Amino acid sequence: MLEKQPVNQESLSELLSQGLIQGVVVSEGLPSKGKALFAPNKRIWTVTVILVNGNESKLLSTRGSQREWASLDRLTEWLKVIGLNNYQVNQKGI
């Protein structure tokens, strides 16, 4: 399962259980969809998964678009629930 392919929540759990994830990067950015797209100065959080073979993939939603969180706190809670406690955070403006 190391060939380059999208990563969604289900495949992320599988990759975690197989020990195939080298790292995870949480990044702040601009929204690409939804109500947040029309809010001035609104920021969202996304997840990039780095596999042991070096491939990187954005975490996708079940609908196939990039998964976005409005709150870093909620994203952190979600990562802990799925078993990810170690990740890098890239925040803009600091």
Number of C-alpha atoms within 10 A of each C-alpha: 9 12 8 12 12 15 22 20 14 10 14 18 15 15 17 15 11 10 11 16 20 15 16 22 16 19 17 20 15 14 21 14 12 9 9 15 14 11 10 7 9 13 17 18 21 23 23 20 22 17 20 13 12 13 14 20 17 20 22 19 14 12 8 11 13 19 20 23 17 15 12 16 10 12 17 15 13 13 16 12 10 12 12 15 11 11 16 12 15 14 11 9 5 4
